[in-house]
């Protein structure tokens, strides 16, 4: 099992990533991931949300990537207008992974509002 921490504690357990918010930003990110998955999940390359309750999210686990092409970010921003914002980290390879042979966005809870909550 691996543990990662930012605005959420992420437990990588078996085939799943369990994201538990540790602050308000993390809670809002979890809510937004659920919302975006329900709206765009099966027509985009968002990693599947298997379960959620409030800001807690369980997603399918993917193989991490150390680099990727910016065209994936542009495609996501084009397909999902809510993610076409400044001040997000969609270009961070750690937010992308390979699942079932395809490239997926793993961390898509950011919004314009949440991005402005981060200290500059």
N, C-alpha and C positions, 0 to 999 in steps of 0.2 A: 504494500500500500504506500502511495506517495501522498504528501500533503503540500498544497501551495496556498499562499496567503496574499491577498491584496485588499479589496473591499469585501471579499468573501473568503472563507476558508474552503478550499476545494480538496475533497478526499477522492483519490483515484482508486477505486475498489473494483477489481475484476473488470467487467465490461462497462462500468458506469463511472461517471464523474458526479459527485454529490457536492453541490454548491450551497454553502450556508453563509448568509450575510453576517458581517461583523459590524456594519454601520449602516446608516440610512442610504448611502449610495449603493451599497451592495444589495439592500432590500429592493430598491427601485430597479436595479439591474435585473434581478430575478423576476420581478413583475413584468418587465419589458421583454425579457426572453420568452416568457410564456405567451405574452400577447403577440409578438412577432412570429413565433412558431405556429400559433393557431391561425394567423392570417396568411403566412407565406410558406410555412414549413415544407409542404410536399411539392412546391413549385420552385424551390430555390435550394441553394447549397448551405442551409443552416443545419447544424447537427441536431438530430431529433431530441426533443424534450420528452422523456418517458413519464415523468411525474412532476407535479409542482403543487406547492401549498404556500400561499403568500409569496414571500421572496425566496423560499427554499426551492431549489430546482435539482432534479436528477436528469442527466443527459446521457446519451450513448457516449461511450469513451472512444476516442480516435487516437491514431498513432501521431505523435507530435511531428511538426515540421521545423527544420532549422532555416529554411528559406522558401520563398515562393514568388510567383510573378505578380506584379501589381495589377495585371489584368483581372485577377480574381476580385480584388477590391473594387475596381471600376464596375465589374459586372454586378456585384452585390449592391453597390450604391445606385446603379441604374434600375435594378429589379425591385429594390426595397427603398423607397424614398425616405423613410424614417431613419435610415442609416447614412444618408447623404448629408453628413454634418462635418463641421470643422472640429478640431480638438478631440478626435477619437483615435484609438490605436488599432484601427483595422489593418494597418500596414505592419503590425508586429507579427512575425511568423509564429510566435507562441500562441496566438489566437486562432490558428488554423491547424487542421489535421487531416489525416487520410482515414477514411472509413469506407469499407466495401469498395476499395479501389478508386474512390473519388475524393476530391478536395472539398472540405467543409469548413465553414466558419464556426468556431467553438464558443467564442465569447461575443455575443451580439446584444448585450443588454444596455449598451450605452445609448443615451439620448442627448439632445442638445442641453436639456436641463441638468442631467447628471454630469455631463462634461464640464459644465460651468461650476460645479461643486468642488472640483479638484483645485487645489492651491496652485497658483502659477509660479 
